[in-house]
Amino acid sequence: MFSHMTIGASDLPRASAFYDAALAPLGIERLPVKYATWASWQRPGEAPKLWVGLPFNKMPAHPGNGWMAAFSASSRKAVDEAYAAAISAGAGDEGAPGLRPSFGPNYYGAYVRDPDGNKIHFVCREEEATEAANSN
């Protein structure tokens, strides 16, 4: 549905280390890029990319109110791991991993703020693996 997403950062090495750690449990990897002020990540085999870097207009990066980047996870365990990695890499807690029944019966998510204050969400919409195995 979208081509790519960009997130402004005030410190690219810090932001790169954060996103490397937080996105690894989701199978999202950093790509080589030719730009000194930007870094990029992508899940192998998928087209959308995440770009993180210093704003082009040279103004300070700041989070937008109501804006959020949500990353899909293949399992609830991956959500848990991404959340733990993000917290370990300096994220602020915005909502521990858990079911969010108001969003759907199997909606399992976690929320953090990256080091620049951007809201990041990890989500899995699948049944828990042990529940699915026991229902067959």
Secondary structure, DSSP 4 states (H G I P E B T S, - for coil): --SEEEEE-S-HHHHHHHHHHHHGGGT-EEEP-S-TTEEEEE-TT---EEEEE--TT-SPP-PPTT--EEEE-SSHHHHHHHHHHHHHTTPEEEEEEEE-GGG-TT-EEEEEE-TT--EEEEEE-SPPHHHHHHT-
